[in-house]
Amino acid sequence: MAIEFHKYLKDLRVKHTSNTRKLSIILKVKHTAWSKIERGINPPPKPNVLKLFSRVVQARSYEEVELFALAKRWKPSKNTNRAHELLVPPAEAIPILGEREYNRRMEAAYEANKPDYEHKHYKAVLPVGNSETAKVDQEEEVQTVIHAS
């Protein structure tokens, strides 16, 4: 399996800096948007931003070429439009938090993995409280089961 754009981008960034806030300021990109780019939720930024990123992290020419090639073949992360696993409250918390607060936290968990803007892989769906979406998710999971024979 080939490396994905967002993983390669993050590897290049980590070689140079761990401070994404400063990098975001230099690139003139919102920190939250950059975080979603590195997680594969948002699509790659514009070529001029990638070019500036390459200069900032002192990427070699072959690394820059690879970065642009991966950007052209970008596909969203499997976590796109799903709840962020670290933000999902346990179902046992409903009596403690109350249903309204529980639903608010679930919406926040989905918002964390929702793209910031529409693109060809974007699905404007928020599965909280929507049984039709839950059925679609279940159908997708059923289709991915592999039976050994």
Sequence and secondary structure as in RCSB ss.txt:
>XXXX:A:sequence
MAIEFHKYLKDLRVKHTSNTRKLSIILKVKHTAWSKIERGINPPPKPNVLKLFSRVVQARSYEEVELFALAKRWK
PSKNTNRAHELLVPPAEAIPILGEREYNRRMEAAYEANKPDYEHKHYKAVLPVGNSETAKVDQEEEVQTVIHAS
>XXXX:A:secstr
    HHHHHHHHHHHH S HHHHHHHHT  HHHHHHHHHTSS    HHHHHHHHHHTT  HHHHHHHHHHHHT  
  TTTTS  TTT   GGGHHHH HHHHHHHHHHHHHTTS SS  TT      TT HHHHHHHHHHHHHT     
